[in-house]
Amino acid sequence: MSSQEEILSDGRFSRIARDPRFWEMPEKERKVKIDKRFRAMFHDKKFKLRYTVDKRGRPVNYSSAENLRKFYALSESDSDLSESESKELAVKKKKKKKAKGKGEADS
């Protein structure tokens, strides 16, 4: 195989290095930005599936939530809110579990 330098030095392919259509997409622009209305899909159980095999039958150990994080990102203004709100949500869940536990123990 020819090296990358040899390919770019060839007159037929030299424009590839200068043409923006062939540039790699920047990391910031790869992920689709979503707003706060859809942030529940990152932590909701309805969106989380556990996969045991891939499409070719090989064993894997990952979930669909990992794919969501790979392709989607919260918008910049919402990402700060989502981190603090996710902590608040976790605290509320703990309080509900404690309240349920006390209610079940009383009855």
Buried (B, 14 or more C-beta within 10 A) or exposed (E): EEEEEEBEEEEEEEEEEEEEEEEEEEEEEEEEEBEBEEBEBBEEEEBBEEBEEEEEEEEEEEEEBEEBEEEBBBEEEBEEEBEEEEEEEEEEEEEEEEEEEEEEEEE
